[in-house]
Amino acid sequence: MRRIVGSHDILFVTLDTLRYDVAAELAAAGRTPNLAARLPGGRWERRHSPGSFTYAAHQAIFAGFLPTPADSPGPHPRLFAARFAGSESTATTSFVYDTPDLVSGLAEAGYRTVCVGGVGFFSKTAALGSVLPGLFQESHWSPQTGVTSATSFETQVALAERITEEHARQAPEQPLFLFVNVSALHQPNWHHLPGATKEHGDTRASHAAALEYVDRHVPRLFAAMAQRRPCFAIVCSDHGTAYGDDGWSGHRIGHESVWTVPYAHFTLPAAARQDSDERARR
């Protein structure tokens, strides 16, 4: 990250409430081809969330504590870390900053920081919903990007396209950090399952259908962020949610379906490089 910060734009996407098992099943079945095409090896990494609900998980994530690998004991070197004496997970490759959070650390490194909000903790409609977006220089939210909208993600993507286009015109040399909190997976998600009604309620199947909906529109987001320069992308869930697992429902509980999340990071080549590679393949 010490080499990437400053030379790459950075995209951070949290697929709010996405369960690891659902994400892995859909990728393996070919039901999320656009995401799978970007995942290393075409597979999600199984990780543990630093929190069991949105606010707690994002407070940790924005402090540099991303979900940690679930299949091997730590400590695991971190991508980002606030300078902190005695930290066992800060590595020589970590981007280390002297501010209290990653967002302001990237701003200090010259980035424009922008948040496209989704769930209520990013809504700015009350004091609590203003804390997380308040970390950014610029933040956006509307009911159309929130959990009740059946077109929330495509609205977020259109907003991201406008932001990146304007930034390319106004500050072409300044790197951009864009954070998108995707609300489509969060309850209510029944409206993404064909034939479902509000009376049916949310199910694991509608949760999966919401991820398929996100997959259909995510290429536009990736393309927007790779127009000017290479983009380092992190795509993960902040926490999962239970749908009757062992009698549990929802999140903010200590259950495997909540703590275990999908994670990936990868580099999106700059658009000019992608065009060159495509011509070479032809």
VEXZA-81269 format. One record per residue (C-alpha): residue number from 1; residue in three letters; z, x, y. Coordinates in steps of 0.001 Angstrom, whole numbers, plus 524288, in hexadecimal, padded with zeros to 5 digits. Layout:
REM residues N
<rec seq="NUM" type="ala" z="Z" x="X" y="Y"/>
...
END
This chain:
REM residues 282
<rec seq="1" type="met" z="80000" x="80000" y="80000"/>
<rec seq="2" type="arg" z="801D4" x="80B71" y="80947"/>
<rec seq="3" type="arg" z="7F320" x="80DC8" y="8085D"/>
<rec seq="4" type="ile" z="7EF86" x="7FF60" y="808B1"/>
<rec seq="5" type="val" z="7F785" x="7FB3C" y="81480"/>
<rec seq="6" type="gly" z="7EF28" x="7FD8E" y="82085"/>
<rec seq="7" type="ser" z="7E250" x="7FF3D" y="8193C"/>
<rec seq="8" type="his" z="7E1C3" x="7F1BE" y="812D5"/>
<rec seq="9" type="asp" z="7E3C2" x="7E3DF" y="8172E"/>
<rec seq="10" type="ile" z="7EE95" x="7DD7D" y="80F20"/>
<rec seq="11" type="leu" z="7EE7E" x="7CFE5" y="80948"/>
<rec seq="12" type="phe" z="7FAE7" x="7CA57" y="80344"/>
<rec seq="13" type="val" z="7F9B5" x="7BD41" y="7FC63"/>
<rec seq="14" type="thr" z="80548" x="7B633" y="7F666"/>
<rec seq="15" type="leu" z="80131" x="7AB4D" y="7ED32"/>
<rec seq="16" type="asp" z="80D7F" x="7A3BA" y="7EFE7"/>
<rec seq="17" type="thr" z="8146D" x="79E9C" y="7E3A1"/>
<rec seq="18" type="leu" z="80A04" x="7A367" y="7DA03"/>
<rec seq="19" type="arg" z="80F4F" x="7A54E" y="7CC3D"/>
<rec seq="20" type="tyr" z="80B82" x="7B1A5" y="7C4DB"/>
<rec seq="21" type="asp" z="80868" x="7AAA4" y="7B82A"/>
<rec seq="22" type="val" z="7FF1E" x="7A11A" y="7BEB3"/>
<rec seq="23" type="ala" z="7F845" x="7ABF3" y="7C640"/>
<rec seq="24" type="ala" z="7F6BD" x="7B442" y="7B9EE"/>
<rec seq="25" type="glu" z="7F1D3" x="7A8EF" y="7B1A8"/>
<rec seq="26" type="leu" z="7E787" x="7A4EA" y="7BB84"/>
<rec seq="27" type="ala" z="7E2B8" x="7B2D7" y="7BD61"/>
<rec seq="28" type="ala" z="7E17F" x="7B4D8" y="7AEAB"/>
<rec seq="29" type="ala" z="7DA4A" x="7A7EE" y="7AD16"/>
<rec seq="30" type="gly" z="7D07E" x="7AB0D" y="7B7D4"/>
<rec seq="31" type="arg" z="7D546" x="7A00A" y="7C06E"/>
<rec seq="32" type="thr" z="7D7EA" x="7A8BE" y="7CC45"/>
<rec seq="33" type="pro" z="7CC1D" x="7B1D1" y="7CC10"/>
<rec seq="34" type="asn" z="7CC8A" x="7B5E3" y="7DA4A"/>
<rec seq="35" type="leu" z="7DA85" x="7BA9B" y="7D9C0"/>
<rec seq="36" type="ala" z="7D8A7" x="7C0B6" y="7CC4C"/>
<rec seq="37" type="ala" z="7CD0C" x="7C87D" y="7D15D"/>
<rec seq="38" type="arg" z="7D638" x="7CF7C" y="7DAD1"/>
<rec seq="39" type="leu" z="7E1F2" x="7D158" y="7D1DD"/>
<rec seq="40" type="pro" z="7E334" x="7DEEA" y="7CBD1"/>
<rec seq="41" type="gly" z="7DE21" x="7DD0C" y="7BDFE"/>
<rec seq="42" type="gly" z="7DC2C" x="7CEA8" y="7C106"/>
<rec seq="43" type="arg" z="7EA92" x="7CBF4" y="7BE79"/>
<rec seq="44" type="trp" z="7F688" x="7C8D3" y="7C68C"/>
<rec seq="45" type="glu" z="80218" x="7D20F" y="7C5D7"/>
<rec seq="46" type="arg" z="80ECF" x="7CB8E" y="7C1B9"/>
<rec seq="47" type="arg" z="81967" x="7CE20" y="7CBC9"/>
<rec seq="48" type="his" z="826CF" x="7C938" y="7CFD6"/>
<rec seq="49" type="ser" z="8288D" x="7C2CF" y="7DD07"/>
<rec seq="50" type="pro" z="832EA" x="7C7AC" y="7E68D"/>
<rec seq="51" type="gly" z="836B6" x="7B980" y="7E952"/>
<rec seq="52" type="ser" z="836AF" x="7AC23" y="7E2FA"/>
<rec seq="53" type="phe" z="8311A" x="7A490" y="7EE8B"/>
<rec seq="54" type="thr" z="82803" x="7A6F1" y="7F9ED"/>
<rec seq="55" type="tyr" z="83173" x="7AAF2" y="8049D"/>
<rec seq="56" type="ala" z="83944" x="7B48F" y="7FC76"/>
<rec seq="57" type="ala" z="82D51" x="7BA76" y="7F5E2"/>
<rec seq="58" type="his" z="825E6" x="7BC77" y="8029A"/>
<rec seq="59" type="gln" z="83182" x="7C25B" y="809A7"/>
<rec seq="60" type="ala" z="831DD" x="7CC8D" y="7FED7"/>
<rec seq="61" type="ile" z="8231E" x="7CE42" y="7FE68"/>
<rec seq="62" type="phe" z="8224A" x="7D057" y="80D13"/>
<rec seq="63" type="ala" z="82D00" x="7DA8F" y="80BC7"/>
<rec seq="64" type="gly" z="82427" x="7E1E1" y="8023B"/>
<rec seq="65" type="phe" z="82A22" x="7DCE6" y="7F583"/>
<rec seq="66" type="leu" z="81E38" x="7D787" y="7EE70"/>
<rec seq="67" type="pro" z="81F3B" x="7D160" y="7E0E7"/>
<rec seq="68" type="thr" z="822CB" x="7DBF8" y="7D707"/>
<rec seq="69" type="pro" z="81C18" x="7DEEC" y="7C9F2"/>
<rec seq="70" type="ala" z="82227" x="7D6C5" y="7BF2A"/>
<rec seq="71" type="asp" z="81DDF" x="7DECE" y="7B379"/>
<rec seq="72" type="ser" z="8243C" x="7EBE8" y="7B654"/>
<rec seq="73" type="pro" z="83173" x="7F019" y="7BBB0"/>
<rec seq="74" type="gly" z="8323F" x="7F55C" y="7C98A"/>
<rec seq="75" type="pro" z="833D5" x="7FA8A" y="7D34E"/>
<rec seq="76" type="his" z="825CB" x="7F78B" y="7D6F0"/>
<rec seq="77" type="pro" z="81FCE" x="7FEAF" y="7E29A"/>
<rec seq="78" type="arg" z="81D5B" x="7F566" y="7EDCE"/>
<rec seq="79" type="leu" z="810F3" x="7F417" y="7F5C3"/>
<rec seq="80" type="phe" z="8189C" x="7F1A0" y="80247"/>
<rec seq="81" type="ala" z="82672" x="7F56E" y="805D6"/>
<rec seq="82" type="ala" z="82F00" x="7F53C" y="811E0"/>
<rec seq="83" type="arg" z="83582" x="80258" y="813EC"/>
<rec seq="84" type="phe" z="84281" x="800F9" y="80CF3"/>
<rec seq="85" type="ala" z="84B83" x="80BCD" y="80862"/>
<rec seq="86" type="gly" z="84D59" x="80C2E" y="7F9B3"/>
<rec seq="87" type="ser" z="841C2" x="80389" y="7F63D"/>
<rec seq="88" type="glu" z="83DE4" x="80644" y="7E827"/>
<rec seq="89" type="ser" z="830F4" x="7FF07" y="7E8D3"/>
<rec seq="90" type="thr" z="82B3C" x="8059A" y="7F4EF"/>
<rec seq="91" type="ala" z="820EB" x="80F35" y="7F034"/>
<rec seq="92" type="thr" z="818DB" x="819D0" y="7F6AB"/>
<rec seq="93" type="thr" z="80D5A" x="81050" y="7F607"/>
<rec seq="94" type="ser" z="814B8" x="8051D" y="7FC99"/>
<rec seq="95" type="phe" z="81189" x="80110" y="80A6F"/>
<rec seq="96" type="val" z="81EBB" x="8031B" y="810FF"/>
<rec seq="97" type="tyr" z="821D8" x="7FC93" y="81DE8"/>
<rec seq="98" type="asp" z="82D5B" x="7FCED" y="8273F"/>
<rec seq="99" type="thr" z="82D75" x="7EE84" y="82AA2"/>
<rec seq="100" type="pro" z="83556" x="7E46C" y="822EC"/>
<rec seq="101" type="asp" z="82988" x="7DDDE" y="81CA8"/>
<rec seq="102" type="leu" z="81BD2" x="7E0D9" y="817EC"/>
<rec seq="103" type="val" z="81521" x="7D831" y="821EC"/>
<rec seq="104" type="ser" z="81AB8" x="7DF3A" y="82DB0"/>
<rec seq="105" type="gly" z="818EC" x="7EC2B" y="8268E"/>
<rec seq="106" type="leu" z="80A61" x="7E99C" y="82584"/>
<rec seq="107" type="ala" z="80A03" x="7E520" y="833B1"/>
<rec seq="108" type="glu" z="81049" x="7F1FB" y="8379F"/>
<rec seq="109" type="ala" z="805A9" x="7F8E3" y="82FCE"/>
<rec seq="110" type="gly" z="7FB71" x="7F215" y="83838"/>
<rec seq="111" type="tyr" z="7F858" x="7E5D9" y="83073"/>
<rec seq="112" type="arg" z="7F638" x="7D85E" y="835FC"/>
<rec seq="113" type="thr" z="7FF00" x="7CF9F" y="82DA8"/>
<rec seq="114" type="val" z="7FB0C" x="7C185" y="82B0E"/>
<rec seq="115" type="cys" z="80144" x="7B70C" y="82285"/>
<rec seq="116" type="val" z="7FA38" x="7AB0D" y="81D51"/>
<rec seq="117" type="gly" z="80554" x="7A261" y="818AD"/>
<rec seq="118" type="gly" z="805C9" x="79878" y="80DD2"/>
<rec seq="119" type="val" z="812C2" x="79316" y="808ED"/>
<rec seq="120" type="gly" z="81D78" x="78DF7" y="811C1"/>
<rec seq="121" type="phe" z="82449" x="79B0A" y="813C1"/>
<rec seq="122" type="phe" z="81838" x="79F03" y="81BB4"/>
<rec seq="123" type="ser" z="8168C" x="79231" y="8230B"/>
<rec seq="124" type="lys" z="81DA8" x="795D1" y="82FBD"/>
<rec seq="125" type="thr" z="821B0" x="7877C" y="830BE"/>
<rec seq="126" type="ala" z="83020" x="78B59" y="83095"/>
<rec seq="127" type="ala" z="83823" x="7979F" y="832BA"/>
<rec seq="128" type="leu" z="838AC" x="79B0D" y="82444"/>
<rec seq="129" type="gly" z="829F9" x="7996A" y="822FA"/>
<rec seq="130" type="ser" z="827FA" x="7A2F2" y="82E2B"/>
<rec seq="131" type="val" z="82F23" x="7AEC4" y="8287B"/>
<rec seq="132" type="leu" z="82474" x="7B3E1" y="81F5C"/>
<rec seq="133" type="pro" z="818AF" x="7B156" y="82831"/>
<rec seq="134" type="gly" z="8209E" x="7B6F6" y="83361"/>
<rec seq="135" type="leu" z="81F35" x="7C471" y="82D43"/>
<rec seq="136" type="phe" z="810BA" x="7C46B" y="830BA"/>
<rec seq="137" type="gln" z="809E4" x="7C6B5" y="83D93"/>
<rec seq="138" type="glu" z="80201" x="7BA63" y="83B18"/>
<rec seq="139" type="ser" z="80468" x="7AF0B" y="831DF"/>
<rec seq="140" type="his" z="7FD73" x="7A272" y="82E56"/>
<rec seq="141" type="trp" z="8018E" x="795F8" y="8276D"/>
<rec seq="142" type="ser" z="7FDA2" x="787AE" y="827A4"/>
<rec seq="143" type="pro" z="7FF82" x="77C09" y="81E9A"/>
<rec seq="144" type="gln" z="7F1AF" x="77ECF" y="819D3"/>
<rec seq="145" type="thr" z="7F638" x="78BFB" y="81441"/>
<rec seq="146" type="gly" z="802CE" x="78633" y="80EB9"/>
<rec seq="147" type="val" z="806F7" x="78145" y="80167"/>
<rec seq="148" type="thr" z="802C8" x="77319" y="8034F"/>
<rec seq="149" type="ser" z="7F49B" x="77665" y="8064E"/>
<rec seq="150" type="ala" z="7EAD2" x="775BA" y="7FB17"/>
<rec seq="151" type="thr" z="7E202" x="77F0F" y="802B0"/>
<rec seq="152" type="ser" z="7EC7E" x="78899" y="80713"/>
<rec seq="153" type="phe" z="7E6A5" x="79527" y="801C5"/>
<rec seq="154" type="glu" z="7D8E3" x="7931C" y="8069E"/>
<rec seq="155" type="thr" z="7DED6" x="7903C" y="813F4"/>
<rec seq="156" type="gln" z="7E680" x="79CFC" y="8132A"/>
<rec seq="157" type="val" z="7DA48" x="7A46C" y="80F38"/>
<rec seq="158" type="ala" z="7D273" x="79ED5" y="81A8D"/>
<rec seq="159" type="leu" z="7DD5F" x="7A2FF" y="823B5"/>
<rec seq="160" type="ala" z="7DD84" x="7B0A9" y="81DCB"/>
<rec seq="161" type="glu" z="7CECD" x="7B19C" y="81FB8"/>
<rec seq="162" type="arg" z="7D049" x="7AE1E" y="82E13"/>
<rec seq="163" type="ile" z="7DB5B" x="7B7E0" y="82FE1"/>
<rec seq="164" type="thr" z="7D3DC" x="7C316" y="8299D"/>
<rec seq="165" type="glu" z="7C766" x="7C008" y="83128"/>
<rec seq="166" type="glu" z="7CE92" x="7BFA1" y="83E24"/>
<rec seq="167" type="his" z="7D600" x="7CC09" y="83AEC"/>
<rec seq="168" type="ala" z="7C971" x="7D330" y="8376F"/>
<rec seq="169" type="arg" z="7C3F3" x="7CFB7" y="844E1"/>
<rec seq="170" type="gln" z="7D013" x="7D216" y="84CF6"/>
<rec seq="171" type="ala" z="7D647" x="7DDE8" y="84660"/>
<rec seq="172" type="pro" z="7CC86" x="7E3D8" y="83CCA"/>
<rec seq="173" type="glu" z="7D42C" x="7F075" y="83AF7"/>
<rec seq="174" type="gln" z="7E1AD" x="7EA6D" y="83922"/>
<rec seq="175" type="pro" z="7E5DF" x="7E838" y="82AFC"/>
<rec seq="176" type="leu" z="7E9F3" x="7DA7D" y="82727"/>
<rec seq="177" type="phe" z="7F535" x="7D5EC" y="81EA4"/>
<rec seq="178" type="leu" z="7F2C7" x="7C7E1" y="81A8B"/>
<rec seq="179" type="phe" z="7FD04" x="7C075" y="812CF"/>
<rec seq="180" type="val" z="7F994" x="7B367" y="80C87"/>
<rec seq="181" type="asn" z="803CD" x="7AABC" y="8062C"/>
<rec seq="182" type="val" z="7FC0B" x="7A1AA" y="7FD45"/>
<rec seq="183" type="ser" z="80274" x="79456" y="7FC5C"/>
<rec seq="184" type="ala" z="7F948" x="78DB5" y="7F2A3"/>
<rec seq="185" type="leu" z="8013A" x="79125" y="7E65A"/>
<rec seq="186" type="his" z="80DE6" x="78BFD" y="7EC0D"/>
<rec seq="187" type="gln" z="81240" x="77E12" y="7E9BA"/>
<rec seq="188" type="pro" z="80BD2" x="7748D" y="7EC16"/>
<rec seq="189" type="asn" z="80009" x="7796A" y="7E492"/>
<rec seq="190" type="trp" z="7FC38" x="76D43" y="7DCC6"/>
<rec seq="191" type="his" z="7F0BE" x="76AEA" y="7E5F0"/>
<rec seq="192" type="his" z="7E9A2" x="776C7" y="7E05A"/>
<rec seq="193" type="leu" z="7E8D8" x="770F5" y="7D2A5"/>
<rec seq="194" type="pro" z="7DD3F" x="767C5" y="7D0F5"/>
<rec seq="195" type="gly" z="7E1C6" x="75A10" y="7CD9B"/>
<rec seq="196" type="ala" z="7F019" x="75C89" y="7D0E9"/>
<rec seq="197" type="thr" z="7F76D" x="753B2" y="7DA3B"/>
<rec seq="198" type="lys" z="803D9" x="7552D" y="7E208"/>
<rec seq="199" type="glu" z="80AB9" x="74CEF" y="7D7CB"/>
<rec seq="200" type="his" z="8075B" x="756FC" y="7CD55"/>
<rec seq="201" type="gly" z="80E63" x="76155" y="7D550"/>
<rec seq="202" type="asp" z="80CCC" x="77001" y="7D453"/>
<rec seq="203" type="thr" z="80AE4" x="7765A" y="7C70D"/>
<rec seq="204" type="arg" z="807B2" x="78388" y="7C15B"/>
<rec seq="205" type="ala" z="7F9B0" x="77E96" y="7C03D"/>
<rec seq="206" type="ser" z="7F8C6" x="77B30" y="7CEAF"/>
<rec seq="207" type="his" z="7FEDD" x="7886D" y="7D1D9"/>
<rec seq="208" type="ala" z="7F3C4" x="78EB8" y="7CA23"/>
<rec seq="209" type="ala" z="7E9A5" x="78627" y="7D0DE"/>
<rec seq="210" type="ala" z="7EEE1" x="78AB5" y="7DE06"/>
<rec seq="211" type="leu" z="7ECA7" x="798DA" y="7DA0A"/>
<rec seq="212" type="glu" z="7DEAD" x="79596" y="7D61D"/>
<rec seq="213" type="tyr" z="7DCEB" x="78F84" y="7E398"/>
<rec seq="214" type="val" z="7E1C5" x="79C02" y="7EA0A"/>
<rec seq="215" type="asp" z="7D8CA" x="7A432" y="7E18C"/>
<rec seq="216" type="arg" z="7CCDA" x="79CB0" y="7E642"/>
<rec seq="217" type="his" z="7CF68" x="7A056" y="7F463"/>
<rec seq="218" type="val" z="7D58E" x="7ADE8" y="7F377"/>
<rec seq="219" type="pro" z="7C8AF" x="7B5A2" y="7F3D5"/>
<rec seq="220" type="arg" z="7C6F3" x="7B19E" y="8020A"/>
<rec seq="221" type="leu" z="7D453" x="7B718" y="8056A"/>
<rec seq="222" type="phe" z="7D160" x="7C400" y="7FEB0"/>
<rec seq="223" type="ala" z="7C426" x="7C4E2" y="80551"/>
<rec seq="224" type="ala" z="7C9F1" x="7C247" y="812C6"/>
<rec seq="225" type="met" z="7D3DC" x="7CD34" y="81135"/>
<rec seq="226" type="ala" z="7C9EA" x="7D73E" y="80C7F"/>
<rec seq="227" type="gln" z="7C002" x="7D5B7" y="8176F"/>
<rec seq="228" type="arg" z="7C3E9" x="7E190" y="81F8B"/>
<rec seq="229" type="arg" z="7CA88" x="7EB81" y="816D6"/>
<rec seq="230" type="pro" z="7D0A9" x="7EC59" y="80950"/>
<rec seq="231" type="cys" z="7DBC9" x="7E2C3" y="80760"/>
<rec seq="232" type="phe" z="7E7CA" x="7E4F5" y="7FEFC"/>
<rec seq="233" type="ala" z="7EB94" x="7D7CB" y="7F935"/>
<rec seq="234" type="ile" z="7F83A" x="7D346" y="7F2F6"/>
<rec seq="235" type="val" z="7F7B4" x="7C61C" y="7EC1A"/>
<rec seq="236" type="cys" z="803E8" x="7C0F6" y="7E571"/>
<rec seq="237" type="ser" z="80D31" x="7B5AA" y="7E419"/>
<rec seq="238" type="asp" z="81A27" x="7B578" y="7EB31"/>
<rec seq="239" type="his" z="820CB" x="7ADD2" y="7E034"/>
<rec seq="240" type="gly" z="81D32" x="7A422" y="7D59A"/>
<rec seq="241" type="thr" z="821D3" x="79669" y="7D312"/>
<rec seq="242" type="ala" z="8266E" x="78E98" y="7C751"/>
<rec seq="243" type="tyr" z="81FED" x="7824A" y="7C220"/>
<rec seq="244" type="gly" z="82A59" x="77DB7" y="7B8B0"/>
<rec seq="245" type="asp" z="82BC6" x="78B10" y="7B24F"/>
<rec seq="246" type="asp" z="8385F" x="78AB9" y="7AA61"/>
<rec seq="247" type="gly" z="83BD7" x="77EA8" y="7B231"/>
<rec seq="248" type="trp" z="83A46" x="78573" y="7BF61"/>
<rec seq="249" type="ser" z="83173" x="78131" y="7CA7C"/>
<rec seq="250" type="gly" z="82E0C" x="78796" y="7D75F"/>
<rec seq="251" type="his" z="8326C" x="794E9" y="7DC3C"/>
<rec seq="252" type="arg" z="83E13" x="79B64" y="7E2E1"/>
<rec seq="253" type="ile" z="8434C" x="79C9A" y="7D505"/>
<rec seq="254" type="gly" z="844C9" x="7A833" y="7CBE7"/>
<rec seq="255" type="his" z="83A86" x="7A4A7" y="7C1B9"/>
<rec seq="256" type="glu" z="82FBE" x="7ACFF" y="7BBBB"/>
<rec seq="257" type="ser" z="8254F" x="7A3ED" y="7C124"/>
<rec seq="258" type="val" z="82A87" x="7A6AA" y="7CED3"/>
<rec seq="259" type="trp" z="82D9D" x="7B539" y="7CE45"/>
<rec seq="260" type="thr" z="82106" x="7B991" y="7C792"/>
<rec seq="261" type="val" z="8152D" x="7BA54" y="7D078"/>
<rec seq="262" type="pro" z="8071B" x="7BF40" y="7D03C"/>
<rec seq="263" type="tyr" z="803E2" x="7CB29" y="7D87E"/>
<rec seq="264" type="ala" z="7F806" x="7D37C" y="7DBB2"/>
<rec seq="265" type="his" z="7F3A4" x="7DD1A" y="7E5F6"/>
<rec seq="266" type="phe" z="7E603" x="7E296" y="7E7A3"/>
<rec seq="267" type="thr" z="7DC6D" x="7E7A2" y="7F1C1"/>
<rec seq="268" type="leu" z="7D159" x="7DF67" y="7F724"/>
<rec seq="269" type="pro" z="7C61A" x="7E892" y="7FAC7"/>
<rec seq="270" type="ala" z="7C092" x="7E721" y="80868"/>
<rec seq="271" type="ala" z="7B53E" x="7DD9F" y="8093B"/>
<rec seq="272" type="ala" z="7AB5A" x="7E860" y="80C20"/>
<rec seq="273" type="arg" z="7AFD8" x="7EFA5" y="7FFEE"/>
<rec seq="274" type="gln" z="7AF06" x="7E346" y="7F7BC"/>
<rec seq="275" type="asp" z="7A117" x="7E0CF" y="7FC65"/>
<rec seq="276" type="ser" z="79D68" x="7EECF" y="7F8F1"/>
<rec seq="277" type="asp" z="7A363" x="7EDA6" y="7EB5E"/>
<rec seq="278" type="glu" z="79C2B" x="7E0CF" y="7E914"/>
<rec seq="279" type="arg" z="78F1D" x="7E6EE" y="7ECD9"/>
<rec seq="280" type="ala" z="791D5" x="7F24E" y="7E3A8"/>
<rec seq="281" type="arg" z="79480" x="7E8FB" y="7D85D"/>
<rec seq="282" type="arg" z="787A1" x="7E227" y="7DAD6"/>
END
